[in-house]
Structure formats: structure tokens, C-alpha cells
């Protein structure tokens, strides 16, 4: 085949797709070599163009030179680009190489190639017998957007000699199975997270601050999680192993379930009670005939200890107030749920 006369270094690009892909690029005398087309795509990628623009360039090239994609009845093929006639085997091999090369240079982004183009390319790939690796890649890409496919586009003819049906039912079943498993994998992310977190036993962790940060990040990245999934994930954290900073953050975190917040507050209250009991027992200790001693460096004076006890008492009151507010909020939520449940039942009876 003849190579493109224009060197890649002289090609200039602009921001618009029409300027990026001029019509003259697809003339029979312009791009005649698939290897040079791959080099052109690599040059475009190096310029930092968006994946959808690169995908449009590839699809336009494929529609121009591969029959059956556009459905226009144009019989011009890659083999027709040669002046001399070729055998059927040679033409078949060229089509196979063409399809495999197209699949290899597709951008990895999901939204870069439209689903209808992939569904038209897949039957041709099966017809010319591409390598299973490229066929699997095509099927995977189609399964990404299977919800966008129409019924007519899924009427894929069968090219297998052992198939007893006109349509490739097994191919459609594989596409549907991939699509279903992909959604199941997305939904089972919470179970995978729990399995990963429980791989390290709880008694090994001296503190759960890092685990709480990981859970908070996961909840932030998956806002559509159900209430039960959020509860199962937040149960992984031992509130007794949280630092005061992490406990304060958890108590104000909207993504954490209410029961988990109450558990954190109760844990902090228990810690404060221990501090208060320790302070009371320290004050209750009486030394006979105490001698006035000068405070050592680093020791708290009586005034400082009293101030600390007052601060602990104030924190305890704040925790109790927050606990009562959380319990009141939980009660309101339960009442609202019961009210909505009753309203739904009345609607089912056509009363409302």
C-alpha cells in the first residue's frame, strides 16, 4: 500500500472536530495505509485532544472504509483501494487486520465510542474471525452501554456453522450477562469493603481513626448506598478506639447513621466519666499531717486541676445534651417513617 505523502510533523490541529478531521483526510488518495493511520491517531492523542474527539475520528474513518457499518450499501472496502483485483482470502484477511487495529486504538474511556458503532462493528468482527482477545474487548465495551442499545441493534446475525439459529443468541446472552454482573459488582462494593476491613482483626488495631477516615471516604464516594449498607460499614469502627478529634468529626458527620453517632457520644461520655471518677478519687485521698510542698515542674496546681474538672464537667453536659438531641432526632425520623408508611398504605387502598 502507498503511504500518506504528508508527514505527521506538518499536521496542525485546532480545537474543533471539523478542523481536526477535514473531509480530504478520508479521500482514497489521502490515507491508504493503516499503519500510518495508527501513527496519526497517536499524534492526535499526544496533542491532548478529548477522547470523544479521537473516537469520532476513528468512527468516521471506519464508516468510510469498512462496509456494513453505515448501512448505506457502499461496497467499497479496504481491498478496493488496490488497483489490481485480490482474492477473497486476501480481502478477508485485510478486513480482519483492519477491525483488530480499530479495536486496539480505541480510547479506553467508556464514553469515547458510541454504542451503536460498537454494535455494528461487533458482527463484522465475528464474521471475519478476529482474535478472541479483540472480540472480548468489543463485547466488554458493548456491555458498558447495553442499556442504550435498541432491540434492532441486538438482532446480531450468527456466522457460526454450528449455530442452529439465524441470530447470535449466545452473543446477546454474553452481553446481557456482562451487563448484569457489572451492575452486581457495583452494588456489592459495600460487601467487598467490609471483607477488606475485617481482614485485619479488630484487636490488632490500637486505634480506629484510620479505619474511620477510610469509611468516611467510602461513604462520600458512594452517596447512593442504602441505610442498611451504611450501618454495616459503620459497625466496623470501635467507638472506644477513636480519638477525641475523630469522635467529634463522627458526631457531626451527616453520612454516619444516627445510631452510630449515639454510640460515639456514649463512648465519649464513658471516657469523661472515667476522668471524673479518677479526679474525684484523687481529691478524696487524704494524707495525714500534710506538709506544704512546692509544686514540681510539670505538675498541675490545685487551681489548674479545678479548672480542668470544670472543663470536663462542661464537656459532659455538652455530650448529654447532644445525646438527647440525637435521640429526639431519631424519634422524629421513626415517626416520619411510620407516617409515610401509613400514607402509602392509604394510597394503595385508593383512599387518598
VENSUL-V472340 format. One line per field, one symbol per residue. ss: DSSP state (2 for helix, 1 for strand, 0 for the rest). psi: psi as a letter, one per 30 degrees, with the letter a starting at -180 (. if undefined). burial: # if it has 16 or more other ideal C-beta (glycine too) atoms within 10 Angstrom, else .. A space follows every 10 residues. Layout:
ss: ???
psi: ???
burial: ???
//
This chain:
ss: 0000000222 0000002222 0022220000 0002222222 2222220000 2222222222 2222200000 0000000022 2000000222 2222222222 2222200002 2200222222 2222222200 0222222222 2222022200 0222001000 0000001022 2222222222 2222222022 2222222000 0222000022 2222222222 2000002222 2222000022 2002222222 2000000222 2222222222 2222222222 2222000000 0000000000 0222222222 2222222222 2222222222 2222222222 2222222200 00
psi: lklkfkleff kkkafkeefe ileffglfgd jfkeeeeeee eeeeeffglk eeeeeeeeee eeeefjlfef gfgkgkleff fkekklleee eeeeeeeeee eeefgkkfke gfkleeeefe eeeeeeefhl kfeeeeeeee eefegfffkl eeffiklkgk ffkglekiee eeeeeeeeee eeeeeefgee eeeeeeeffj lefekelgee eeeeeeeeee fifgkleeee eeefffkjff gkleeeeeee fgjffkleee eeeeeeeeee eeeeeeeeee eeefkkkkhk kkkkklkflk leeeeeeeee eeeeeeeeee eeeeeeeeee eeeeeeeeee eeeeeeeegh e.
burial: ...#...... .........# #...#..... ##.#.##..# #..#....#. #.#######. #########. ......###. #......... #..###.### .##.###... .##.#.#### ########.# ...##.###. ######..#. ..##.#.#.. .......#.. #..##..##. .........# ..#...#... .......##. ##.###.##. .#..#...## .###.####. ##...##.## #.#.###..# #####.###. ##......#. .......... .......... ........#. .#..##..#. .##..#.... .......... .......... ..
//
